[in-house]
Amino acid sequence: SGAHGSMDIQDQKSTFHAFVMATVWTCGLIAQSVGLLTLAFAIGAGWWPGFVVFVALGAALGLAFRLSGVYWAVQVALWVLLALGGLIVPALAG
């Protein structure tokens, strides 16, 4: 009779939380990449409009889900690398 509700579920909660966060990160990066590549190459709008969409999606996702500092560090690193690529590749191409 007293068997219901006595199990400690902390391990299951932390596992589920980790799974949800991994899913949010992965889906977010896929959406950011699709937005960037669609604008830059498929539509032909150029690299910078795609970069703006990449940054906007990353910032919106981070704010909406209140993601950790690690998420923001990864986003800033990606933003810096993509911005540098957007400056260096056209300079090398002529």
C-alpha positions as CSV (number, residue, x, y, z in Angstrom):
1,S,0.0,0.0,0.0
2,G,2.9,2.3,0.7
3,A,4.8,1.3,-2.4
4,H,3.7,4.2,-4.5
5,G,5.8,7.4,-4.6
6,S,8.8,6.1,-2.6
7,M,11.4,5.8,-5.4
8,D,14.1,8.5,-5.7
9,I,14.0,9.7,-9.3
10,Q,16.8,12.2,-9.3
11,D,19.0,10.0,-11.5
12,Q,16.2,9.8,-14.1
13,K,15.5,13.5,-13.9
14,S,19.2,14.4,-14.6
15,T,19.4,11.9,-17.4
16,F,16.2,13.3,-19.1
17,H,17.5,16.8,-18.6
18,A,20.8,16.0,-20.3
19,F,18.9,14.3,-23.2
20,V,16.6,17.3,-23.6
21,M,19.6,19.8,-23.6
22,A,21.5,17.7,-26.1
23,T,18.4,17.7,-28.3
24,V,18.0,21.5,-28.0
25,W,21.6,22.1,-28.8
26,T,21.6,19.7,-31.8
27,C,18.3,21.0,-33.3
28,G,19.4,24.6,-32.8
29,L,22.7,24.0,-34.6
30,I,20.9,22.3,-37.4
31,A,18.4,25.2,-37.8
32,Q,21.3,27.7,-37.6
33,S,23.3,25.8,-40.3
34,V,20.2,25.4,-42.6
35,G,19.5,29.2,-42.3
36,L,23.0,30.2,-43.0
37,L,23.6,27.8,-45.9
38,T,20.1,28.5,-47.4
39,L,20.6,32.3,-47.5
40,A,24.3,32.1,-48.5
41,F,24.1,29.6,-51.2
42,A,20.7,28.3,-52.1
43,I,19.0,31.7,-52.4
44,G,22.1,33.6,-53.2
45,A,21.5,36.4,-50.7
46,G,25.1,36.3,-49.5
47,W,27.2,35.3,-46.6
48,W,26.3,38.2,-44.3
49,P,22.5,37.8,-44.3
50,G,23.0,34.1,-43.6
51,F,25.4,35.0,-40.8
52,V,22.9,37.4,-39.3
53,V,20.2,34.6,-39.3
54,F,22.8,32.2,-37.7
55,V,23.5,34.7,-34.9
56,A,19.8,35.6,-34.4
57,L,18.7,32.0,-34.2
58,G,21.5,31.1,-31.7
59,A,20.7,34.1,-29.5
60,A,17.0,33.4,-29.6
61,L,17.5,29.8,-28.7
62,G,19.9,30.6,-25.9
63,L,17.5,33.2,-24.4
64,A,14.3,31.2,-24.9
65,F,15.7,28.1,-23.1
66,R,18.0,30.0,-20.7
67,L,21.0,27.9,-21.8
68,S,24.2,27.7,-19.8
69,G,27.4,29.7,-20.2
70,V,28.9,26.8,-22.2
71,Y,26.3,27.2,-24.8
72,W,27.1,30.9,-25.1
73,A,30.8,30.3,-25.3
74,V,30.3,27.8,-28.1
75,Q,28.0,30.3,-29.9
76,V,30.5,33.1,-29.6
77,A,33.3,30.9,-30.9
78,L,31.2,29.9,-33.9
79,W,30.2,33.5,-34.5
80,V,33.8,34.6,-34.5
81,L,35.0,31.8,-36.7
82,L,32.2,32.4,-39.2
83,A,32.8,36.1,-39.3
84,L,36.5,35.6,-39.9
85,G,35.7,33.1,-42.6
86,G,33.3,35.6,-44.2
87,L,36.2,38.2,-44.2
88,I,39.1,35.9,-45.2
89,V,37.6,33.8,-48.0
90,P,36.5,36.7,-50.2
91,A,39.9,38.3,-49.7
92,L,41.6,35.1,-50.8
93,A,39.2,34.6,-53.7
94,G,40.2,37.9,-55.2
